[in-house]
């Protein structure tokens, strides 16, 4: 595997009810794409996994 370029660790935005804020997440992803990043690292080591509700995580 040859990984190169900028890979951005992204946080997951939540709404006031604790659900993933999909419209805001889409804006974040699109803004990184518009800036030319090579990839986006989701659910990495940004320290937010513990905030996910069990029903939100799909394995």
N, CA, C and O atoms as a Tripos MOL2 file, in Angstrom:
@<TRIPOS>MOLECULE
protein
  236   235    59     0     0
PROTEIN
NO_CHARGES

@<TRIPOS>ATOM
      1 N           0.8420   -1.1620    0.0000 N.3       1 UNK1
      2 CA          0.0000    0.0000    0.0000 C.3       1 UNK1
      3 C           0.8940    1.2340    0.0000 C.2       1 UNK1
      4 O           1.8560    1.3140    0.7640 O.2       1 UNK1
      5 N           0.5770    2.1730   -0.8430 N.am      2 UNK2
      6 CA          1.3280    3.4170   -0.9370 C.3       2 UNK2
      7 C           0.4000    4.5730   -0.5890 C.2       2 UNK2
      8 O          -0.4130    5.0020   -1.4080 O.2       2 UNK2
      9 N           0.5290    5.0640    0.6190 N.am      3 UNK3
     10 CA         -0.3140    6.1760    1.0720 C.3       3 UNK3
     11 C           0.5240    7.4510    1.0160 C.2       3 UNK3
     12 O           1.6260    7.5040    1.5620 O.2       3 UNK3
     13 N          -0.0030    8.4660    0.3600 N.am      4 UNK4
     14 CA          0.7050    9.7350    0.2970 C.3       4 UNK4
     15 C          -0.3020   10.8770    0.2290 C.2       4 UNK4
     16 O          -1.4710   10.6750   -0.0990 O.2       4 UNK4
     17 N           0.1640   12.0570    0.5400 N.am      5 UNK5
     18 CA         -0.7170   13.2170    0.5460 C.3       5 UNK5
     19 C          -1.2260   13.5110    1.9500 C.2       5 UNK5
     20 O          -0.8080   12.8860    2.9250 O.2       5 UNK5
     21 N          -2.1110   14.4450    2.0290 N.am      6 UNK6
     22 CA         -2.6610   14.8550    3.3230 C.3       6 UNK6
     23 C          -3.8850   14.0100    3.6490 C.2       6 UNK6
     24 O          -4.8370   13.9410    2.8720 O.2       6 UNK6
     25 N          -3.8380   13.3660    4.8190 N.am      7 UNK7
     26 CA         -4.9730   12.6070    5.3400 C.3       7 UNK7
     27 C          -5.4780   13.3500    6.5740 C.2       7 UNK7
     28 O          -4.7210   13.5800    7.5170 O.2       7 UNK7
     29 N          -6.7290   13.7150    6.5660 N.am      8 UNK8
     30 CA         -7.2910   14.5400    7.6350 C.3       8 UNK8
     31 C          -8.1030   13.6900    8.6050 C.2       8 UNK8
     32 O          -9.0550   13.0250    8.1950 O.2       8 UNK8
     33 N          -7.7320   13.7030    9.9050 N.am      9 UNK9
     34 CA         -8.5900   13.0550   10.8910 C.3       9 UNK9
     35 C          -9.7930   13.9610   11.1420 C.2       9 UNK9
     36 O          -9.6320   15.1310   11.4900 O.2       9 UNK9
     37 N         -10.9770   13.4260   10.9680 N.am     10 UNK10
     38 CA        -12.1860   14.2350   11.0730 C.3      10 UNK10
     39 C         -12.9500   13.8660   12.3460 C.2      10 UNK10
     40 O         -13.0210   12.6960   12.7220 O.2      10 UNK10
     41 N         -13.5070   14.8550   12.9860 N.am     11 UNK11
     42 CA        -14.3780   14.6060   14.1350 C.3      11 UNK11
     43 C         -15.7930   14.3780   13.6240 C.2      11 UNK11
     44 O         -16.1390   14.7920   12.5170 O.2      11 UNK11
     45 N         -16.5940   13.7260   14.4290 N.am     12 UNK12
     46 CA        -17.9830   13.4830   14.0630 C.3      12 UNK12
     47 C         -18.8640   14.4660   14.8220 C.2      12 UNK12
     48 O         -18.8900   14.4350   16.0520 O.2      12 UNK12
     49 N         -19.5860   15.3360   14.1240 N.am     13 UNK13
     50 CA        -20.4590   16.2900   14.8090 C.3      13 UNK13
     51 C         -21.7510   15.6120   15.2710 C.2      13 UNK13
     52 O         -22.3000   14.7570   14.5750 O.2      13 UNK13
     53 N         -22.2140   15.9980   16.4290 N.am     14 UNK14
     54 CA        -23.4590   15.4740   16.9820 C.3      14 UNK14
     55 C         -24.4520   16.6060   17.1720 C.2      14 UNK14
     56 O         -24.0630   17.7540   17.3900 O.2      14 UNK14
     57 N         -25.7480   16.2770   17.0890 N.am     15 UNK15
     58 CA        -26.7710   17.2880   17.3540 C.3      15 UNK15
     59 C         -27.0810   17.3100   18.8450 C.2      15 UNK15
     60 O         -26.4720   16.5720   19.6200 O.2      15 UNK15
     61 N         -28.0200   18.1490   19.2450 N.am     16 UNK16
     62 CA        -28.3190   18.3080   20.6730 C.3      16 UNK16
     63 C         -28.9180   17.0570   21.3020 C.2      16 UNK16
     64 O         -28.9510   16.9340   22.5260 O.2      16 UNK16
     65 N         -29.3930   16.1230   20.4720 N.am     17 UNK17
     66 CA        -29.9590   14.8730   20.9860 C.3      17 UNK17
     67 C         -28.9470   13.7350   21.0060 C.2      17 UNK17
     68 O         -29.2730   12.6170   21.4040 O.2      17 UNK17
     69 N         -27.7310   14.0160   20.5810 N.am     18 UNK18
     70 CA        -26.6870   13.0020   20.5920 C.3      18 UNK18
     71 C         -26.5960   12.1690   19.3280 C.2      18 UNK18
     72 O         -25.8040   11.2290   19.2640 O.2      18 UNK18
     73 N         -27.3960   12.4990   18.3220 N.am     19 UNK19
     74 CA        -27.3370   11.7810   17.0440 C.3      19 UNK19
     75 C         -26.2780   12.4330   16.1530 C.2      19 UNK19
     76 O         -25.9650   13.6130   16.3060 O.2      19 UNK19
     77 N         -25.7370   11.6580   15.2310 N.am     20 UNK20
     78 CA        -24.7700   12.2170   14.2910 C.3      20 UNK20
     79 C         -25.4570   13.3010   13.4630 C.2      20 UNK20
     80 O         -26.5290   13.0810   12.9010 O.2      20 UNK20
     81 N         -24.8330   14.4570   13.3980 N.am     21 UNK21
     82 CA        -25.3550   15.5900   12.6290 C.3      21 UNK21
     83 C         -24.8700   15.4320   11.1840 C.2      21 UNK21
     84 O         -23.8290   15.9670   10.8050 O.2      21 UNK21
     85 N         -25.6370   14.6950   10.3940 N.am     22 UNK22
     86 CA        -25.2330   14.3340    9.0300 C.3      22 UNK22
     87 C         -25.0110   15.5560    8.1390 C.2      22 UNK22
     88 O         -24.0030   15.5960    7.4350 O.2      22 UNK22
     89 N         -25.9000   16.5550    8.1330 N.am     23 UNK23
     90 CA        -25.6470   17.7190    7.2640 C.3      23 UNK23
     91 C         -24.3230   18.4250    7.5840 C.2      23 UNK23
     92 O         -23.6010   18.8350    6.6750 O.2      23 UNK23
     93 N         -24.0120   18.5630    8.8580 N.am     24 UNK24
     94 CA        -22.7480   19.1970    9.2390 C.3      24 UNK24
     95 C         -21.5690   18.3190    8.8540 C.2      24 UNK24
     96 O         -20.5450   18.8220    8.3920 O.2      24 UNK24
     97 N         -21.7030   17.0160    9.0380 N.am     25 UNK25
     98 CA        -20.6470   16.0850    8.6410 C.3      25 UNK25
     99 C         -20.3900   16.1680    7.1380 C.2      25 UNK25
    100 O         -19.2410   16.1580    6.6970 O.2      25 UNK25
    101 N         -21.4600   16.2510    6.3580 N.am     26 UNK26
    102 CA        -21.3100   16.3780    4.9020 C.3      26 UNK26
    103 C         -20.5750   17.6660    4.5360 C.2      26 UNK26
    104 O         -19.7410   17.6740    3.6300 O.2      26 UNK26
    105 N         -20.8830   18.7490    5.2390 N.am     27 UNK27
    106 CA        -20.1940   20.0190    4.9780 C.3      27 UNK27
    107 C         -18.7030   19.9070    5.2940 C.2      27 UNK27
    108 O         -17.8640   20.4050    4.5440 O.2      27 UNK27
    109 N         -18.3800   19.2480    6.4120 N.am     28 UNK28
    110 CA        -16.9770   19.0630    6.7770 C.3      28 UNK28
    111 C         -16.2370   18.2520    5.7210 C.2      28 UNK28
    112 O         -15.1580   18.6380    5.2710 O.2      28 UNK28
    113 N         -16.8250   17.1280    5.3320 N.am     29 UNK29
    114 CA        -16.1970   16.2630    4.3320 C.3      29 UNK29
    115 C         -16.0100   17.0180    3.0200 C.2      29 UNK29
    116 O         -14.9350   16.9750    2.4230 O.2      29 UNK29
    117 N         -17.0490   17.7050    2.5750 N.am     30 UNK30
    118 CA        -16.9570   18.4520    1.3180 C.3      30 UNK30
    119 C         -15.9080   19.5560    1.3820 C.2      30 UNK30
    120 O         -15.2310   19.8290    0.3910 O.2      30 UNK30
    121 N         -15.7710   20.1900    2.5410 N.am     31 UNK31
    122 CA        -14.7680   21.2530    2.6590 C.3      31 UNK31
    123 C         -13.3590   20.6830    2.5450 C.2      31 UNK31
    124 O         -12.4830   21.3170    1.9570 O.2      31 UNK31
    125 N         -13.1310   19.4960    3.1000 N.am     32 UNK32
    126 CA        -11.8160   18.8630    2.9710 C.3      32 UNK32
    127 C         -11.5610   18.4400    1.5260 C.2      32 UNK32
    128 O         -10.4560   18.6140    1.0100 O.2      32 UNK32
    129 N         -12.5690   17.8930    0.8850 N.am     33 UNK33
    130 CA        -12.4310   17.4900   -0.5220 C.3      33 UNK33
    131 C         -12.1240   18.7080   -1.3890 C.2      33 UNK33
    132 O         -11.2550   18.6580   -2.2590 O.2      33 UNK33
    133 N         -12.8420   19.7990   -1.1450 N.am     34 UNK34
    134 CA        -12.6200   21.0300   -1.9150 C.3      34 UNK34
    135 C         -11.1970   21.5640   -1.7550 C.2      34 UNK34
    136 O         -10.6590   22.2100   -2.6530 O.2      34 UNK34
    137 N         -10.5950   21.2810   -0.5900 N.am     35 UNK35
    138 CA         -9.2290   21.7480   -0.3260 C.3      35 UNK35
    139 C          -8.1820   20.7830   -0.8690 C.2      35 UNK35
    140 O          -6.9850   21.0560   -0.7840 O.2      35 UNK35
    141 N          -8.6240   19.6540   -1.4280 N.am     36 UNK36
    142 CA         -7.7000   18.7470   -2.0970 C.3      36 UNK36
    143 C          -7.0180   17.7080   -1.2350 C.2      36 UNK36
    144 O          -5.9590   17.2050   -1.6100 O.2      36 UNK36
    145 N          -7.5910   17.3710   -0.0880 N.am     37 UNK37
    146 CA         -6.9560   16.3440    0.7370 C.3      37 UNK37
    147 C          -6.9710   15.0020    0.0090 C.2      37 UNK37
    148 O          -7.8280   14.7460   -0.8360 O.2      37 UNK37
    149 N          -6.0100   14.1560    0.3540 N.am     38 UNK38
    150 CA         -5.9070   12.8380   -0.2740 C.3      38 UNK38
    151 C          -6.8570   11.8350    0.3660 C.2      38 UNK38
    152 O          -7.2520   10.8580   -0.2700 O.2      38 UNK38
    153 N          -7.2240   12.0720    1.6220 N.am     39 UNK39
    154 CA         -8.1190   11.1380    2.2930 C.3      39 UNK39
    155 C          -8.6120   11.6910    3.6120 C.2      39 UNK39
    156 O          -8.0660   12.6560    4.1460 O.2      39 UNK39
    157 N          -9.6530   11.0620    4.1280 N.am     40 UNK40
    158 CA        -10.2560   11.4550    5.3960 C.3      40 UNK40
    159 C         -10.2490   10.2400    6.3120 C.2      40 UNK40
    160 O         -10.6730    9.1520    5.9210 O.2      40 UNK40
    161 N          -9.7640   10.4330    7.5360 N.am     41 UNK41
    162 CA         -9.6910    9.3580    8.5150 C.3      41 UNK41
    163 C         -10.8370    9.5430    9.5030 C.2      41 UNK41
    164 O         -10.8190   10.4610   10.3230 O.2      41 UNK41
    165 N         -11.8300    8.6690    9.4200 N.am     42 UNK42
    166 CA        -12.9940    8.7510   10.3120 C.3      42 UNK42
    167 C         -12.8760    7.7130   11.4190 C.2      42 UNK42
    168 O         -12.3100    6.6380   11.2210 O.2      42 UNK42
    169 N         -13.4130    8.0460   12.5750 N.am     43 UNK43
    170 CA        -13.4230    7.1390   13.7380 C.3      43 UNK43
    171 C         -12.0170    6.6850   14.0940 C.2      43 UNK43
    172 O         -11.8060    5.5390   14.4910 O.2      43 UNK43
    173 N         -11.0760    7.5750   13.9510 N.am     44 UNK44
    174 CA         -9.6900    7.2610   14.2800 C.3      44 UNK44
    175 C          -9.3940    7.5460   15.7370 C.2      44 UNK44
    176 O         -10.1530    7.1540   16.6230 O.2      44 UNK44
    177 N          -8.3060    8.2190   15.9790 N.am     45 UNK45
    178 CA         -7.8760    8.4800   17.3500 C.3      45 UNK45
    179 C          -8.1870    9.9090   17.7770 C.2      45 UNK45
    180 O          -7.4340   10.5060   18.5470 O.2      45 UNK45
    181 N          -9.2860   10.4580   17.2870 N.am     46 UNK46
    182 CA         -9.6700   11.8120   17.6910 C.3      46 UNK46
    183 C         -10.3440   11.8130   19.0560 C.2      46 UNK46
    184 O         -10.7220   12.8700   19.5610 O.2      46 UNK46
    185 N         -10.4990   10.6340   19.6560 N.am     47 UNK47
    186 CA        -10.9820   10.5410   21.0210 C.3      47 UNK47
    187 C         -12.4760   10.6510   21.1990 C.2      47 UNK47
    188 O         -12.9310   10.9440   22.3050 O.2      47 UNK47
    189 N         -13.2610   10.4300   20.1620 N.am     48 UNK48
    190 CA        -14.7000   10.6270   20.2820 C.3      48 UNK48
    191 C         -15.5020    9.3320   20.3130 C.2      48 UNK48
    192 O         -16.7100    9.3620   20.5430 O.2      48 UNK48
    193 N         -14.8530    8.2030   20.0860 N.am     49 UNK49
    194 CA        -15.5900    6.9470   19.9700 C.3      49 UNK49
    195 C         -16.4720    6.6810   21.1950 C.2      49 UNK49
    196 O         -17.5860    6.1760   21.0560 O.2      49 UNK49
    197 N         -15.9920    7.0100   22.3630 N.am     50 UNK50
    198 CA        -16.7500    6.7380   23.5810 C.3      50 UNK50
    199 C         -18.0730    7.4970   23.6320 C.2      50 UNK50
    200 O         -18.9450    7.1390   24.4240 O.2      50 UNK50
    201 N         -18.2490    8.5310   22.8130 N.am     51 UNK51
    202 CA        -19.4910    9.3090   22.8410 C.3      51 UNK51
    203 C         -20.5790    8.7180   21.9600 C.2      51 UNK51
    204 O         -21.7340    9.1390   22.0400 O.2      51 UNK51
    205 N         -20.2300    7.7490   21.1190 N.am     52 UNK52
    206 CA        -21.2280    7.1450   20.2340 C.3      52 UNK52
    207 C         -22.2170    6.3100   21.0260 C.2      52 UNK52
    208 O         -21.8330    5.5630   21.9260 O.2      52 UNK52
    209 N         -23.4670    6.4380   20.6930 N.am     53 UNK53
    210 CA        -24.4910    5.5830   21.2750 C.3      53 UNK53
    211 C         -24.3820    4.2160   20.6130 C.2      53 UNK53
    212 O         -24.1200    4.1270   19.4140 O.2      53 UNK53
    213 N         -24.5800    3.1600   21.3770 N.am     54 UNK54
    214 CA        -24.4190    1.8040   20.8370 C.3      54 UNK54
    215 C         -25.2510    1.5750   19.5790 C.2      54 UNK54
    216 O         -24.8240    0.8400   18.6880 O.2      54 UNK54
    217 N         -26.4260    2.1890   19.4900 N.am     55 UNK55
    218 CA        -27.2830    2.0030   18.3190 C.3      55 UNK55
    219 C         -26.7270    2.7180   17.0880 C.2      55 UNK55
    220 O         -27.1260    2.4110   15.9640 O.2      55 UNK55
    221 N         -25.8110    3.6670   17.2880 N.am     56 UNK56
    222 CA        -25.2370    4.4090   16.1670 C.3      56 UNK56
    223 C         -24.1100    3.6490   15.4810 C.2      56 UNK56
    224 O         -23.8060    3.8870   14.3120 O.2      56 UNK56
    225 N         -23.4950    2.7340   16.2220 N.am     57 UNK57
    226 CA        -22.3350    2.0160   15.6980 C.3      57 UNK57
    227 C         -22.8030    0.7570   14.9830 C.2      57 UNK57
    228 O         -23.4760   -0.0900   15.5710 O.2      57 UNK57
    229 N         -22.4420    0.6440   13.7180 N.am     58 UNK58
    230 CA        -22.8170   -0.5320   12.9270 C.3      58 UNK58
    231 C         -21.5510   -1.2630   12.5360 C.2      58 UNK58
    232 O         -20.6870   -0.6910   11.8700 O.2      58 UNK58
    233 N         -21.4260   -2.5070   12.9350 N.am     59 UNK59
    234 CA        -20.2340   -3.3030   12.6220 C.3      59 UNK59
    235 C         -20.5260   -4.2290   11.5030 C.2      59 UNK59
    236 O         -19.6510   -4.9890   11.0860 O.2      59 UNK59
@<TRIPOS>BOND
     1     1     2 1
     2     2     3 1
     3     3     4 2
     4     3     5 am
     5     5     6 1
     6     6     7 1
     7     7     8 2
     8     7     9 am
     9     9    10 1
    10    10    11 1
    11    11    12 2
    12    11    13 am
    13    13    14 1
    14    14    15 1
    15    15    16 2
    16    15    17 am
    17    17    18 1
    18    18    19 1
    19    19    20 2
    20    19    21 am
    21    21    22 1
    22    22    23 1
    23    23    24 2
    24    23    25 am
    25    25    26 1
    26    26    27 1
    27    27    28 2
    28    27    29 am
    29    29    30 1
    30    30    31 1
    31    31    32 2
    32    31    33 am
    33    33    34 1
    34    34    35 1
    35    35    36 2
    36    35    37 am
    37    37    38 1
    38    38    39 1
    39    39    40 2
    40    39    41 am
    41    41    42 1
    42    42    43 1
    43    43    44 2
    44    43    45 am
    45    45    46 1
    46    46    47 1
    47    47    48 2
    48    47    49 am
    49    49    50 1
    50    50    51 1
    51    51    52 2
    52    51    53 am
    53    53    54 1
    54    54    55 1
    55    55    56 2
    56    55    57 am
    57    57    58 1
    58    58    59 1
    59    59    60 2
    60    59    61 am
    61    61    62 1
    62    62    63 1
    63    63    64 2
    64    63    65 am
    65    65    66 1
    66    66    67 1
    67    67    68 2
    68    67    69 am
    69    69    70 1
    70    70    71 1
    71    71    72 2
    72    71    73 am
    73    73    74 1
    74    74    75 1
    75    75    76 2
    76    75    77 am
    77    77    78 1
    78    78    79 1
    79    79    80 2
    80    79    81 am
    81    81    82 1
    82    82    83 1
    83    83    84 2
    84    83    85 am
    85    85    86 1
    86    86    87 1
    87    87    88 2
    88    87    89 am
    89    89    90 1
    90    90    91 1
    91    91    92 2
    92    91    93 am
    93    93    94 1
    94    94    95 1
    95    95    96 2
    96    95    97 am
    97    97    98 1
    98    98    99 1
    99    99   100 2
   100    99   101 am
   101   101   102 1
   102   102   103 1
   103   103   104 2
   104   103   105 am
   105   105   106 1
   106   106   107 1
   107   107   108 2
   108   107   109 am
   109   109   110 1
   110   110   111 1
   111   111   112 2
   112   111   113 am
   113   113   114 1
   114   114   115 1
   115   115   116 2
   116   115   117 am
   117   117   118 1
   118   118   119 1
   119   119   120 2
   120   119   121 am
   121   121   122 1
   122   122   123 1
   123   123   124 2
   124   123   125 am
   125   125   126 1
   126   126   127 1
   127   127   128 2
   128   127   129 am
   129   129   130 1
   130   130   131 1
   131   131   132 2
   132   131   133 am
   133   133   134 1
   134   134   135 1
   135   135   136 2
   136   135   137 am
   137   137   138 1
   138   138   139 1
   139   139   140 2
   140   139   141 am
   141   141   142 1
   142   142   143 1
   143   143   144 2
   144   143   145 am
   145   145   146 1
   146   146   147 1
   147   147   148 2
   148   147   149 am
   149   149   150 1
   150   150   151 1
   151   151   152 2
   152   151   153 am
   153   153   154 1
   154   154   155 1
   155   155   156 2
   156   155   157 am
   157   157   158 1
   158   158   159 1
   159   159   160 2
   160   159   161 am
   161   161   162 1
   162   162   163 1
   163   163   164 2
   164   163   165 am
   165   165   166 1
   166   166   167 1
   167   167   168 2
   168   167   169 am
   169   169   170 1
   170   170   171 1
   171   171   172 2
   172   171   173 am
   173   173   174 1
   174   174   175 1
   175   175   176 2
   176   175   177 am
   177   177   178 1
   178   178   179 1
   179   179   180 2
   180   179   181 am
   181   181   182 1
   182   182   183 1
   183   183   184 2
   184   183   185 am
   185   185   186 1
   186   186   187 1
   187   187   188 2
   188   187   189 am
   189   189   190 1
   190   190   191 1
   191   191   192 2
   192   191   193 am
   193   193   194 1
   194   194   195 1
   195   195   196 2
   196   195   197 am
   197   197   198 1
   198   198   199 1
   199   199   200 2
   200   199   201 am
   201   201   202 1
   202   202   203 1
   203   203   204 2
   204   203   205 am
   205   205   206 1
   206   206   207 1
   207   207   208 2
   208   207   209 am
   209   209   210 1
   210   210   211 1
   211   211   212 2
   212   211   213 am
   213   213   214 1
   214   214   215 1
   215   215   216 2
   216   215   217 am
   217   217   218 1
   218   218   219 1
   219   219   220 2
   220   219   221 am
   221   221   222 1
   222   222   223 1
   223   223   224 2
   224   223   225 am
   225   225   226 1
   226   226   227 1
   227   227   228 2
   228   227   229 am
   229   229   230 1
   230   230   231 1
   231   231   232 2
   232   231   233 am
   233   233   234 1
   234   234   235 1
   235   235   236 2
@<TRIPOS>SUBSTRUCTURE
     1 UNK1         2 RESIDUE 1 A UNK
     2 UNK2         6 RESIDUE 1 A UNK
     3 UNK3        10 RESIDUE 1 A UNK
     4 UNK4        14 RESIDUE 1 A UNK
     5 UNK5        18 RESIDUE 1 A UNK
     6 UNK6        22 RESIDUE 1 A UNK
     7 UNK7        26 RESIDUE 1 A UNK
     8 UNK8        30 RESIDUE 1 A UNK
     9 UNK9        34 RESIDUE 1 A UNK
    10 UNK10       38 RESIDUE 1 A UNK
    11 UNK11       42 RESIDUE 1 A UNK
    12 UNK12       46 RESIDUE 1 A UNK
    13 UNK13       50 RESIDUE 1 A UNK
    14 UNK14       54 RESIDUE 1 A UNK
    15 UNK15       58 RESIDUE 1 A UNK
    16 UNK16       62 RESIDUE 1 A UNK
    17 UNK17       66 RESIDUE 1 A UNK
    18 UNK18       70 RESIDUE 1 A UNK
    19 UNK19       74 RESIDUE 1 A UNK
    20 UNK20       78 RESIDUE 1 A UNK
    21 UNK21       82 RESIDUE 1 A UNK
    22 UNK22       86 RESIDUE 1 A UNK
    23 UNK23       90 RESIDUE 1 A UNK
    24 UNK24       94 RESIDUE 1 A UNK
    25 UNK25       98 RESIDUE 1 A UNK
    26 UNK26      102 RESIDUE 1 A UNK
    27 UNK27      106 RESIDUE 1 A UNK
    28 UNK28      110 RESIDUE 1 A UNK
    29 UNK29      114 RESIDUE 1 A UNK
    30 UNK30      118 RESIDUE 1 A UNK
    31 UNK31      122 RESIDUE 1 A UNK
    32 UNK32      126 RESIDUE 1 A UNK
    33 UNK33      130 RESIDUE 1 A UNK
    34 UNK34      134 RESIDUE 1 A UNK
    35 UNK35      138 RESIDUE 1 A UNK
    36 UNK36      142 RESIDUE 1 A UNK
    37 UNK37      146 RESIDUE 1 A UNK
    38 UNK38      150 RESIDUE 1 A UNK
    39 UNK39      154 RESIDUE 1 A UNK
    40 UNK40      158 RESIDUE 1 A UNK
    41 UNK41      162 RESIDUE 1 A UNK
    42 UNK42      166 RESIDUE 1 A UNK
    43 UNK43      170 RESIDUE 1 A UNK
    44 UNK44      174 RESIDUE 1 A UNK
    45 UNK45      178 RESIDUE 1 A UNK
    46 UNK46      182 RESIDUE 1 A UNK
    47 UNK47      186 RESIDUE 1 A UNK
    48 UNK48      190 RESIDUE 1 A UNK
    49 UNK49      194 RESIDUE 1 A UNK
    50 UNK50      198 RESIDUE 1 A UNK
    51 UNK51      202 RESIDUE 1 A UNK
    52 UNK52      206 RESIDUE 1 A UNK
    53 UNK53      210 RESIDUE 1 A UNK
    54 UNK54      214 RESIDUE 1 A UNK
    55 UNK55      218 RESIDUE 1 A UNK
    56 UNK56      222 RESIDUE 1 A UNK
    57 UNK57      226 RESIDUE 1 A UNK
    58 UNK58      230 RESIDUE 1 A UNK
    59 UNK59      234 RESIDUE 1 A UNK
